Amino acid sequence: MNQNNTEFPKSYDYNKVEKLIYSYWQEKNLFSPDMDDDKDPFTVIMPPPNVTGTLHYGHALTTAIEDALIRWNRMKGKSTLWLPGSDHAGIATQVVVEKMLMETQGLSRHEIGREKFLEHVWEWVDKYGGIIDEQFNSLGASCDWSRKSFTLDDGPSLAVRTTFVNLYNKGRIYRGEKIINWCPRCLTSLSDLEVKHSEEKGDLYYIKYNVIGTNETLTVATTRPETLFGDTAVAVNPFDERYSHLLKSKIVIPLINKEVSIIADEAVELGFGTGALKVTPAHDINDFEIGIRHELDTVNIMNPDGTLNEFSGKYEGKDRMVVREEATIELETLNLLEKIEPIIHSIGRCDRCDTIVEPLVSKQWFLEMKPLAEPAIQAVNNGDIKIIPERFSKIYLNWMNNIRDWCISRQLWWGHRIPVWYCNLCDGMTVSITDPESCSSCKSKDIYQDSDVLDTWFSSGLWTHSTLGWPNSTKDLNKFYPTSVMETGYDILFFWVARMIMFGIENMGVSPFHTIYLHGLLRDETGAKMSKSKGNVLDPLDAIQKYGADALRFALTTGSTPGNDVRISENKLESGRNFCNKIWNSCRFIDFLNSKTDGITNIDIDEQKLNIEDVWILSRLNILIQDVNKLLEDYQLGEAERILHDYIWSDFCDWYIEMAKVRFSDGDEEVVSILIYIMDILLRLLHPFMPFITEELWHRIHSMKSTNNIESIMISDYPQSSIKIVGDDSKINIIIELIRGIRNVRSEFNIQGNEDLNIYISTTNSNSLETINLEKSFIKNTTKVNDILFEKIEDNDLSKSVKFVVSDIIVTIPLSGLIDMQKEIGRLDKELSEVDKNINRLQNLLKSENFVNKAPEEVIEAENERLVQSEERKYQLQEILKSIT
């Protein structure tokens, strides 16, 4: 990076500059917070990525948003801590290592044992666990790596055990047999949130059950005939008159000839199937509750791997899906299958491996949630926590108000092992933060630890305070808890955010953060969700290599709003890179102008010496500073970036710098100091969003000044509105619109820049005349106009001219000898007719119910955009024709 007045490269080499700058920041220890007690803290705890993960666009979006918030608050003088970390990711990591072992050694984890398997996992973590950290560096993440935490570190592990024991002692954590979600592939229980549901094609099987003592059969409809071996009753609705005479009768379960009772329960839906329900308490949540109400037996017919057990007779050892087919054939043979109907129904699959989840009764550890949820609900209701966007508050409250107990045990080997020990000599159970040496009941040393581990989200839920030292009282905990903002995707509001709130209040007594900022999901340019199967997944590291980290960050966040999905495309990335080049070239031009002076020593603004364009650009800069700060305070980062982009690209680069060129060539060197002054402010405003290029250019800009004792733009002051220059936009707007009008005429009629044009100005407003006279040199220079005349045009030229109006000014441009007027009128009329036809076609298309109901949202949006563009072109053509006919 440049810190001296060295040669200014023609182009921005982001691949070289970004690496040098990040190393510089780390060498200067600029990411660590100032522990000065007088400084207000601003804390963000990074959502911990999976330890074996690699960077994807979701990480890049999270990083861009969180880093912007951190850098902005750091520049505002706060003690900022952005604490990074990684998650052991129980199921995900174990599955990866199991697959690796099978592929490389042909062994399963059970064949090598728990201890040896965990050695392999730790080797994997040591080898790959730090890759994503380096990738975060490439994005410019200014997090304090010296405080990096891992969910299995000693500190977080102590927090996990302490929380478990405290909740157990309060009676909130308990062990019991309940129906849970089971993955036959991962061989573990799953929480409700770890099961993804989707509507899929299936079959509804109508099976006949013989009623004992009669010639009647009762037809039961089910989607899972393979579970009939676990039936312990058949239920009907007590208000269903069709079956009232059968209540309390006995019925025979097909294939196993087991007698069970016909019972009445209001949970049976009158309109589903036949209105008769086979009750399998061990394999359906609703049946389980019916079983409790009627004290039915619970018969688990399933092995952990999804095969059937000894309760299924001759089908023992066969996979559940195979049994479904074979049992259906046997039922048909016995004339007990009435019919099969195709249906669409909800299927639950494991979020990790996509295997169909099996509901089954199992002895597991559970956490009672309602006592934890109540203060977490109150925290949002009373405003202690604000959710952005606000619409997610209703979703959060609805889920929390209907929360169920959480199955926290997992039948895995990788993770936080449950801190419970059982005694082989008595029924005693020891629950302890530290490893006990003996049974707490009989003092026997013959004890063993529970083999299960805790759900990954248990340790993640403690992240806001376990990373700061809890349960110990540490300086970090006292200074940085509660944290400030929790920023993450809306898709893990319940997985993670809600649990952090509950655990934070439970352990610390106060909410873990005051603001929840939820960003949307990433989609491709058509609006489709990114997925490997669609082939539309873009690699952010490739994007950084091709476009630079600043361009990627800017493309991901500019124009985005909280909670709404974000579209990313090559075009947006190119736009981000083009913006970087625009900023680079403008700074390079300022450096060039400065090199032609004796050296600018004073960049203070003297209001008495300002030209009208100086007043205009500085007053708009003042407004920009106010607006950007306000938008950042409101967490509207995307809009803050958009107005910054528009000011820099249009107001500053396209207009003010062009004006400055003309002034400098006319001998006005004072304009250089204003350019340096503005660029310094713009770089600081832009730094939170584009940290690399702003750091590099800030040092170059400051090398033009006499002194600069600040090590980095990162710790310079964020601009605040100070100078009270109020400009009259109308004067400069006249010049801008006049130039645009002349350029449009050249473009519309294909008049080259080397072809002379004269323009005639007619107005009764002396102020307008004065403004044009003051900027006459600039207008002529930028439009290649031969002369600007303040007189009436000759009548014979009037019929061969084009006119347009700017404010109170009539602008006339003679075109005699430059175009064939009649030919141009014909061309424009023809284009207008084509545009009219296109508008009619698009309007009819968008009125079509068939199109609106069936077309993807992104296609409808694209057609609406085409309609707007066509209507705008129609207006332009009509105005041009009006001006020449």
N, C-alpha and C positions, 0 to 999 in steps of 0.2 A: 504494500500500500504506500501511497505517496504522502510524505510529510514535509517535503522540501519543494522548492519551486523548480521542479524538474520538467522535462518535456512532457507535454500533454498528448497522450496517444490519440490517434485519429479515431479509433474505435474502442469500444468497451469490451475487454477480454474478461468476461465474468468468470470463466473457469479458473483463471489464474488469480484474479482479484479476490474472489470469495474465499478461497482457501487461506490466502495470506491474512485477510481481515479477521477471519474466525480465530486463527492462531494468535493474532495480536490481541483480540479481546480476552482470550484465555490467559495469555502471558500477563496482562494487566489486571487480571482477577476482577473483571468488570461485572461478572454475573452474580457475585456474592452480595448479599444485602448489607447495607450500612446498619450496624447494630446500635446506632445512636438512639438513646431512649426518647429524645425530643422529636424524632421523625416518626410520622404515622406509618404503620405497616400497610403494605398491600401484598396479599398472598394468594397465589394460585397453586394448587396441588395438581400436577399433571396426571390426567387419566393414565394409569400404568398399562402400557402395551404388553402383550404376551411376551414372555422372555425369549421365546424362540421365533418371534415374529419378524417380519421385514416391513419396511415402510410401504404403505399404500396411501391412496389419495385421502382416505379418512384421517390418517395421521397428519398428512400435510395440511389439511383444512384446519384441524384442531390446533396445530402448531402455529399456523399463520394468525389465527384469531387470538390465541393465548399470548403469543409473543408480542403482538401489537398492544394488547392491554398492559402487559408487563413493561414494555419499553416506554409507553406513554406515561405510566405512573412513575417509572424511574426518573424520567425527564422532568416530572412535576415535583421531584425532590422527596418522594416517599421511599421508605425502606422496603424495597421490593424483593420478594422471595418467590421464585418459580421453582418448585421442588420436583425433580424428575424421579422416576422409578420404573419398575417393571413388575409384572404379575407372574407368579409361577404357573398360572393357567392349568389347573389340575387335569381335567379330561384332555384338553387340547395337546398339552405337552406329553402326557402319558401315551396317547394314541400315536403321536409322531415317533416316539422312541420305540414303542412296541413294533411299529411297522419297520423301523430301521433294523431292529434286532432280527426280525423274521427275514428281511431281505438279505442281510449280510451274514447272519449266522444260522438261519433256519430254526431259531428258538423262540418260544413264547416266554412271557415273563414268569409264568407258573413253573416252567422247566428250570429256570435259573434261581428262582426264589426272590423274596422281597429285598433283602439286603443287597444282593448283587445287582438287581434291577435298578435300584435307586442309585447305585454307583454309576451305572450307565447314563441315567438321567442327568446326574450332576456333571458328568463328562460332557454331555450334550449341551447343557446350559453354559458351562465354562467356554465351550468352543463357539457357540452361536449366540449366546445371550447378549453380547456387547455389540453385535452387528447393527442393531437398530439405533443404538446410541450414536454411532458414527453417522448414520443416515440423518438423524435429527440435527447433527452439527451442520450437515450440508444444507439444511433448510434455514440455518441461522438462529436456531433456538437458543435464547439467552438464559437458559436455566442453570441453576447452581449445581454443577455436577459433583461438587464435593459433598453434597448432602444426598446424593442419589440413594434410593431405598429399594429393597426387594422384599416382596411379601414373606419370604422365608428367612429373612435376616433375623438376628437375635431380637432386635427391638420389636418389630411387628409380630414376631412369634410370641413374645411375652405378652403383648397386647391381646393377641388372640386367646391365649390361655386365660388371662385375667378376665376377659369379657365372658368367656364360656363359664368359668367357675362362678363369677358374680351372678350371672343369670341363672345358673343351676341352683345356687343357694337361695335365690329369690323364688324358685319354683317355676321359672319361665322356660327353662330348658328341661325336657323330660324325654324318656325313652318309652316307646309303646308300639303296638301293632296297629298300623293304619294302612289304608290303601294309598299307594304311592305310584309315581310314574317310574317304570323300569325300562332301561335300554338293554336288550339282549346282546347287542354288539359290544357296547362299552362295559357291560356287566356292572352297572351302578344305578342307583336311584337318581332321579332328576327332580328339580323343583318345577313347579308349574311354568315358570318363566323360561325354563330350558327346553320346553316342548313347543315346537312350532306347529300350528294347525293350518290345514288348507283343505279346500273342498276338492274331493277326488271321486272318481267313478268307483262304484262298488255294487254289491248285490244284497238284496233283502230275501232271506230264506224263510219260507213258510213251512214250519215243522209241526207235524201232528203228534200230540201227546194223548195217550189213552187214559180216560178217566176210569178209575177202579170202581167196579160194581155196576157199571153201565155200559151201554154200547156206544157211548159218545166219545168223540175225540175233541180236544181243545187245540186249535191251531195257534201257534206262537210264531211271531215274526222276529227274526234276529239277523244281524249282519255278521255274527260270529258263531257259526254252528260248532266250531271246534271247542267252545267253552262249555258246551252243555254237560260235560262230565263234572263240572263244578256247580251245577244247579242245585239249590237247596229249597226251592219253592217256585211256584208260578203265581204271579200277582195279577189281579184285575182291579179296576177302579170300583170302589164301593157304590158308585152311582150308575154303573153300567148294568142296565137291566138284563142285558143279554146273558150275563154270567151269574146273576144273583143266586140262582138255584144250585150253582156248583160250589159256592163258598163252603169252606171247611171239608170239602171232598178231598180225596187223595188222587194223585195223578202219577203216571209212570214216566220217568225220564227215558227217552229212547236210547238205544244202544247199550245202556248199562242196567236197564230194568230196575231203577232205584225209585222207591216210593217217596213222594214229597207232597206237601199240602198246597192247596189253592188258597191264597190269602187275599185280603182286600187292602189296598193302599192307594191313597189319593195321588201319589207321585206318578202313577201309571197314566199315560196320555191316552185319552179316549180316541183321539183321531189318528194315532200312529199304528200302522200295521193292522193287527186284528183287535187291538185293545187288550191283548193278553201278553204279559211280559215274563220271560224266563228270568229268574233271579239268581245271579251268580255273584255273591257278595265278595269273593276274593279277587274278581277281575273287572269290576265296574264300580265307579265312585257312587253312582246313584243306587246301585244294587247293594253296595256296602252299607249305605245309610238305611235302606229298607231292612237289611239284615239286622242291624242294631235295634231298630224299632220293634222287630218281631222276634228277636232273639234266635235268629237262624244260625245254623252251622256255617262256618267259613272254610271252604275246601279249596286250597291252592293246588291247581292241577299243572302248574308250569314250573319247569326247571329254569335256573337263571339264564341259560343260553337260548331260551325260547322253544325248547323241546318240551313235550308233555311228559309228566311223571307217572308214578305207579297208579294214580287214581283214574287214569284214562284207559285202563285195560290193555287190549292188544295194540293200542296206539302209543304205548309208552316208548319214549326215546325218539319219536318222530317230530320233525319241526311243525310248529303250529300251522303254518300255511299249507304244508303237505296234508296234515290231518283235516284241514278245512275241505280240501278236495276229496279225500278218501272217505271222510265221514258223510259227505253229501251224496256220494255214490251209493254208500251202504243204506242211507236213509231212503234213497230212491228205490233201491232194490226191495226194501221192506215195505214199500208203499206208504212211507211216513213223511215223504216230502211232497207237499201240496203244489208248490210252484216256487220259482225264483224270479224276482223282479229287479231290473237294474235301477240303481238310485245314485244320486250325488249326495255324499255326506262328508262330515268333517273327520279328517284323519290326523292324529298327533304323531309327529316324528321327532326324533332326537335332533336337537339343534346342531350337534357336532358331526354326527355320522349319517343322518337322514334315515336311520332305521325306524320302522314303525314301533312306537312305544307300547309297552304292555302294562296296563294297570294291574297291580297285584298287591296283596296284603303282605306286609313285611315289617319286621321289627326294626325300627329306625329311631334316630334322634330327631326331635322336633323342637322348634322355638315358637313359643306362644307369641303371636304378633300384635294382637289388639292393644295390650298395655303399652307396647312400644310405638304403635301407630298413633295413638291418641294425641300425645304432645307434638308429634310430627305433623299431624293435621292442623293442630292449633297454630303451629309456627307459620304455616302458610296463610291460614285464615286471619291471623292478627297482624300480618305484614312483617314479621321477623325475617321471613324469606320471601323474596320476590322472584317469580318465575318469568323469564323472558323467552318467547312471547307469552302473554298472559293467558292465552287460550289453553295452554297446557296445565294451568292450575286446576281447571275443572276435571281434566283427565286424571291428574295426580290424585285429587281428592276422591274421585269416584273409585279409583283402585284401592286407595288406602281405607276407605270406608267399608269396602267389601273384602278386605284382606283375610287370608286364611293362614293357619299355622304353617310354618316353613320347615320342610324336611331338610335338615342341615347336614346329614351324614351321607357320605359317598363311599361306595365300595371300590375305592382306588388305593393305590400305594403312594402316589406322589401328591403331597400336600401337607396341611397341618393335621397331624394325627390327633384324634380326639383324646383329650387329657383325662381319660377314665381308665381305671385299672380294676380288674376282677380277681377275686380270690378263689383259688382251687380248693380251699378247705372249708370255706363258708360261703354264704350267699352275699357277702359284703361287697360293696362297690366303693372305690376310693376316687374322688374327684379332686384333683390337685393342680395348682399352678406349676409346681416343681415335681419332678419325678419322685414318687414315694419309694421308700425302701421296704415298706411292709403294709399289710392290710390295715385300714383305719378301724376295722371292726374287731378282728381277732389277733392282729399284730403278726400274722403269718407272713413270711417273706415269699411264699409261693403265690405270686401274683403275676398277672400278664395284662398288657395294655390292649384296649379296644383296637381292632385292626382297621377300622374305618378312618377316613379323613373327613375334614369339614369341607362343605361346599366352598369353592373358590371365592364366591361373593361374600362369604362371611369375613374373610380377611380384608377383601377390597372395601367392605363397608366401614372398616375402621381407618381407612387411608388418611383422612384429614387430620387425625390426631396421633395415630401410631407412628407416622413418619416424622412427627415432631417430638417424639420421645415418650408419649404416654405409654404406660401408667406412671412413669417417673415424672417428677416436676423438673422440667428443663428450661433453659433460657429461651430456646426456640419455641417451646410450647407456650410459655407465658407471653411471648411477644407476638407470635404469628397465628395463634388460635384465639377466636375463630378466624378462619380464612376469609377471603373477600369474595371471590367469584368461583363458582364451579361451572366450567365450560365443557360441554360434551354434546354428543349427538342425542337427539330426542328418542332414538330407539333404545337407549339404555336408562331411560328415566326411572323405570321400576327395578330393572336388574341391579342398578348400582346407586343412583342418586338418592332414591327413597330410602335405601338401607343406610346410606351414609348419614342422612338426617336422623333416622331413628337411633342408630348407634352413637352418633355425636351427642345428641341430647341425653341419651342414657348414661354415657360415660363422663361427659364433660359438663352437663347441666345446661348448656346453651347450644343453639343451632350452629352447625359447623361452617356456615357461610351465609352471607346476606343476600346473595344473588345467584340464581341459576340461569346460565345462558345456554340455550339449546340451539345448536345449528342443525341444518337439514342433512339429508342424504345426498350423496353425489350421483349425478346422472350424466349420460353422454349428451352430445349436442342435440339429439332428437328428443331427449327427455326420458329415454329408457334407462332402467336401473343397470348399473355396471355389473357384469357377471362374466366369468370365464367362458361359460357355455355360449354366450352371445358374441364372444370375441371382441367386446368393446372396452375391455379393461386397459387403461393406460398406466404405464409405470412412471411414478413421479420422479424416480432417479433418472430415467431417460429424459424426462422433461427438463430437469435441472441441467443435465449435460447439454441439451440442445438449445434451451432458452435462458437458463440461469434461474437461480432460486428466487430472486426478486420478481421475475416475470411470472413464475409459477404461483407464488403467494398472491400476487396482484390479480392474476386470472381467477384464482379460486374464490377470492373474497370481494372484489369490486362489484358493487351493485347488489350484493347478496343481502338478505334480511334474515333476522333470527327465525328459526323454525321452518324456513322454507327450503326446499331442495335446491341444490346448486348444480347447474349444468357446466360441464367443462369440455372444451374442444380445442383442436389445434388452432383455430382462428383466435380464440381468447388468449391462448399462450403466445401467439404471434403478436397480438395487440399489446400484451404485457411487455414483450421484448422490444417492440417498437417504441413503447413509452419510455423504457430505459434508455434507448438510443436517443430519443428526443431530449431527455434531460441531460444526457452526456454531451450531446452536440451543443446544447445551449450553454452549458458550463465551459465547454471548450472555446466557444465563440467569445464568451466574457473574458476568458483567459487571454485570447488573442487580442481583444481590444485593450486589455490592461497592459499587455506587453508593449503596446504602441504609445503608452503614456509614460510619464516620469515616475509612475508608482502612486497608487491611491493610498493616502495615509488617513483620510477621514471619510468614513461612510455614514456619518450622521446626516439626517435629513434636514435641510434648510427649506422650510415651507415657502419662503419668500422667493426662492429661485426655481420653483417647480413649474414645468410646462403643463399644458392641459392634460397631456397623456400621462405625465407623472402623477398628477392628482388623481386621475382616473384609475391607474393601476394600483396606486397605494391605497386608495379608499376601498377598492375591491379586495385588496389583500387584507385590509383590516376586517372587512366583513367575513372573508374566508376564514381568518383565524378564529373569529367568534363562532362561526357555524361549525367548523371542524371540532372545536372543543365541546360544543353543545351536543353534537352528534355522538361523540365518543362517550360523553357522560350518559347518554341515552342508549348506549350499546348499539348504535346504528353505524357500525364500522364500514359496511359496504357503501353506504351513502356518503360517509366522510371521504372515502377514497374516490368516489365518483366526482364529487365537486372539486377535490384536489386535482384530479386528472384534467377536468375541464378547464380549470383556471390555468394550470401549467401549460397545457397543450394549446389552448385557444388564446386566452387573454395575454398570457406572458410570452409564449414562444411565437405564435402566429402573428400577433399584433404588436405588442410592446417592443420585443426585440427587433422586429422589422423597422419600427419607428426609430429605435435607437441606432440602427445601422445608418440611416439617413442623417440623423443628427450628428453622429460621430464623424461621418465623412464631410459634414459641413463645419467641423472644428469644435463641436461641443463635447469636451471630455468629461464634463460633470456627470453625464449620463452613465458612465462606467461605475461610479460609486453607487448609483441607485440600483443598477443591475446586480452588483455584489450584495448590496443590502437585501434586496428581494430574494435572491437565490439562497442566501444564508437562511432566511426564514422558511423558504419553501422546502429546503432539504431537511430542516428540523421538523416541519409539519409532516413530511412524508416518511421520516425515519422509522416509525413503528411498523409501517407496512412494507417498506423496501429498505431493509437495514444495510445491505452490503453496498449498493451503489451510492447511497446517501453518505455513508461513512467515508468512502473513497473521495467523493466529490467535495465533501465538507472540508477535508484536510486541504484539498487543492484550492478551494475558495478562500480558506483562512490563510493560506500561504501568500495570498495577494494582500492581506492586511498586515499591519505593522506588528501586532502581537497576537498570540494565541496560546494560552497556558493550559487549556483543557485537553485532556488526553484523547477524548472520544466524543463524537456527537451524541453517543448514548447517554452521557452524563451532563450534556449541556441542557440549558433550560428549554422546555417546550414553549413555543411562542404563545404569548397572551396578548390580547388586544390592548394596545397602549397609545399609539399615535392617533390623534383625532382628526385625520384628514378626511373631509367630506367632499367627494367629487360629484360632478354633474355628468352622469353617464350619457345624457342626451347629445352632448357635443361630440364625444368620441363615437357614439353610436351612428351619428350622421356620417362620419368618415368611414366607419366599417361597412355600413350598408351601401354607401356610394361605391366603395371599392368592390364589394361583392356583386353589386349590380353590373358594373363594367365587366368584371370577370365572367359573369353569367352570359352577357351578350357575346363576348369573344367565344365562350364555350358553345353556346347554343347555335351560333352561326358559323362555327369553325373558322374564326378569324385569328390568324397566327399572331404571335407576339411581335413579330417584326413588321407587321402591317400597321401603318399609322392610323390612329384614331384621334379625333378631336371631340371634346364633350362641351356641351353648352349648359350653363347653369342659369336657372331662372328662379328667383325668390324675392319676396319683399321683406324678408327677415334679415336685418343687418347683422345680427349675431351669427346666423348661419353662414353668411358670406364671410364674416371675419374668421370663423372656424375653418372653413375650406381654404381661405387664403393662408392661414397659419400652417396648415398641413398640406399645402399645394405640392411641395417638393416630394413628400411622402406618397401622396396619391399618384403622382406621375411616375415615380420610381417603381411602385408596386404593380401598376396596371399597364405600364408601357404606353401611356397616353402621351400624344404629341403636345397637346396644349389643353388648358382648361379656360374656357371663354365665358365671360360674364356679360353676354350680349344676346340679342335675338337672332335666331337662325334664319337664313334666307328661305323664302317661301318655296323656291324650287327644290331645296334640299329637304324640306319638311316631309314631303311625300315619300322620300327614300330614307327615312330615319326610323329609329326605335326610341321609345320614351319609357321612362319609369319614374316613380315618385319616391323620394326619401324625405320623410317628415314633411316640411313645408317647401321642399325644393323639387322642381321639375327638372329632370336630367334628360337631355336630348342628345343622341349620338347619330350623326349622319353615316349612312352605310353605302352611299352612292359609290359605285366602282368596286365595292368589296363583295357584294352578293347580288344574285338575281332575285329580286324581291318577290316576283310572282311565283318563281320556283320554290322559294322558301315557304311562302304562304301555302302552296299546295302540299309540300312535305309535312308542314305542321298540321294542316287539316286532316291529312291521311292518318298521321299518328294519333290525333285526337279521336278519330273514328275508331281506331283499333283499341285505344285505351277505354273508350266507352263500352265496346263489346266485352272487353275483359272484366270491367266493373260489373256489368249485368250478369256475366257468367258466375263471378265470385259471389255476388249477392244471392243468386238463385241457389248456388251450392250451399251457402251458409244458412239458408232458410230451410233446406231439406232436412226433415227429421231423420230420414234414413242415414244421411251423412253424419249429422251431429251425434246421433245415438251410437253409431258403429265405429266412426273414425277415432284413432288415438288422439288424445288431448294435444300432443305436440303437432299433429297434422292440422288440426282445427286452428291452432294458434298460428301456424305458418300461413294458412290461407287468409286468416284475418289480417295478418301483417301485409300480405300481398294486396289485399283490398285497400288498406290505408295508403300504401305506396302508390297504387294506381290512382286513387282519388287525389293525392297530392300532385301527381304528374298531370292530371287533368286540369287542376287549377293553374299550374305553371303554364301549360300550353294555352289555356284561355287568356291568361294575362299577357303572354307574348303576342298572341294574335291581336288582342285588343290594342297593344302598343304600336303595331305596325300597319293596321288597316283602318 
